[in-house]
Amino acid sequence: MSERRLRLGLPKGSLQETTVQLLARAGYDVRIGRRSYYPAIDDPELECILIRAQEMARYVAQGVMDAGITGLDWVLENRVDVAELADLRAPWPNYRPVRWVLAVKRGSEIRHPSDLEGRRIATEAVGLTRRYLEDRGVRAEVEFSWGATEVKPPVLADAIVDVSETGSSLRANDLEVIDVVLESTPRLVANRASLRDPWKRSKLERLRMLLLGAIRAADRVGLMMDVPREALPKVLELLPAIVNPTVSPLADENWFAVNTVLEERLVRDIVPELVEAGARGIVEYSLNKIVDG
């Protein structure tokens, strides 16, 4: 076994729990101690460190980390050169796309980005916001917000640029969105020098493959069933699948075993139709990974 290790940054904070669950689906058992920033992982070739997502890209670019998971927003905010290996968007909390939005108090006279000329904007993403304004030829004061950004308009700031997944916090504070600055999703990023190392590149490619395989399986399940010969065409017509369903003959030459993968949301509607078409012994089972290679 190789004595080499790849140093992987895991995001501390809002992405942390979902990231650990993603790694579990990919086949990695990660254990985080209550006070430790060095999670244990059941792969001796990986060394994990908890780092805030806001800082991750900077440490990866510097080579402190070989790779890490962070949002596209923080890669762009830090303006660093890292290699993006995968978009990890998934149907789980904090792994869905989020938007950085320009918002003002409802009823504000500010209706367009150009109305921000000479105004004050509060945000945690100062670099993103300044570049957004520069691209539109708007000169405004952008100040870093240490938190509770959504409560600042109209007294402490004229507008904010804040991250929003559902918009509920904005609505609760009587704010309205006037523009979208950026849509962001979690990304697996790597240090470019690390990728030039054949061993590290191979390790990262395998990690990438397993993570994406886990994400592809996130909202899908498997269905297997027995189907009589005369019902087979109708059953196959009903079945959506990533690839064609697997059909295997049974001991009784008049029956076939059919196995397929489909979106979980379709199961409740399609199973009764399969029974009506003649399928029997239908079994639904969960999936951990779907790997395309």
Secondary structure, DSSP 8 states (H G I E B T S, - for coil): -----EEEEEEESTTHHHHHHHHHHHT--EE--SS-SS-EES-TTEEEEEEEHHHHHHHHHHTSSSEEEEEHHHHHHHT---EEEEE---SSTTTS-EEEEEEEETT-S--SGGGGTT-EEEES-HHHHHHHHHHTT---EEEE--S-GGG-TTTT-SEEEEEESSSHHHHHTTEEEEEEEEEE-EEEEE-HHHHTSHHHHHHHHHHHHHHHHHHHTTTEEEEEEEEEGGGHHHHHHH---SS--EEEE-SSTTEEEEEEEEEGGGHHHHHHHHHHHT-EEEEEEE-S-----
